Amino acid sequence: MRCLAMPPKSTVTSALAAPVSYQDKPRKLAPARLQQWRLATQLGFFALFVLAPSLNLLRLDLTEAQLWFLGQRWSLGIDALVNGQIDATAAALQIVWRAFVPALLVVAIFLGLAYRYGRLYCGWLCPHFSMVELLNKLLHRACGKLSLWDKSPTPHAGAAPDARWWPLFGLSCVVMGFVWAITLLTYLLPPNVIWGGLVHGSLTPNQTRFLLIASTVFTLEFAFARHLFCRFGCAVGLFQSLAWMANPKGMVVAFARERARECKTCDAPRGSACDNACPMRLNPRNIKRMMFSCVQCGQCLTACDATQTAQARTPTLEWQVGVDALRETLRQRQRERAEPN
């Protein structure tokens, strides 16, 4: 499936002809600070994810068939129609105004951001991906791999596998699986009932079954299939990637290919630092078409900056968006066509 429409020849020629200086272009935010900001947004959003039902910021109470949003009851006017307080036309207008319009607005803004910046939500906010990164680090400390299915270890500077980390990895999978299970249950049932029932041991049989089954599923997913879910199982990530792929001006990690030889020594003898830093186990220097699952976390930029700066060189990777991203995409496509099959 072709994701990018080829611009007119004049556009291609002018884009490729314009010079790009990777050496002189200033960075808006230092890579080290970038990761600090990203960690802050991840922690903040995870706290919001867990606390939102208890604060009535967002939850659907199945016992009352009532949606709560920002502390207020969100009604579609159906009860008023049943009670004869409004007619069918007024009820239909309320449904459009209170359901369809907000939903379409949220989807439009979300996909609009994804169209320009890619899977920004995944890399900067998603509570699931926050757990993916945490478990990656714990597993790497235990066996040197980012996934149990990796064929070979991923080398990191100053990190040697230590089997004493295995219990913590397993315990973290179990705890996070339970946290996700009970949090999702509080989005559907009153949080005070669920948390109170957990503390006092008064959960109903159905609630207990849900927690046991959901905790088991999430624990197994976190332990064995967390990357697989992010790549192929998450609809939110999939639609972000599709929107991003459709935009040749969407933000990409651009690579100064004329300096590719420097990558051989950037993190010797472990290999290229950017490849080893990617939590999704992608090759950040690859063409956009091969970066479908990129979550725009910027860890490859941070690793590149650290290793190249240590050798008194400027980074060979940087984010580009707009016309610069289009120029990078066109160069990638031109190079791909020129390479023999």
Secondary structure, DSSP 8 states (H G I E B T S, - for coil): ---S----HHHHHHHHHS---TTT---SS-HHHHHHHHHHHHHHHHHHHHHTTTTTSEEEETTTTEEEETTEEE--SHHHHHTTSS-HHHHHHHHIIIIIHHHHHHHHHHHHHHHHH-SHHHHHT-HHHHHHHHHHHHHHHHHS-SSTT-SS----TT----GGGHHHHHHHHHHHHHHHHHHHHHTTS-HHHHHHHHHHT---HHHHHHHHHHHHHHHHHHHHSHHHIIIII-HHHHHHHHHHHT-TTS-EEEE-GGGGGGGGGTTTTS--HHHHH-TT---TTS-GGG-TT-----HHHHHHHHHHHHTT---SEEEE-THHHHHHHHHHHHHHHHS--
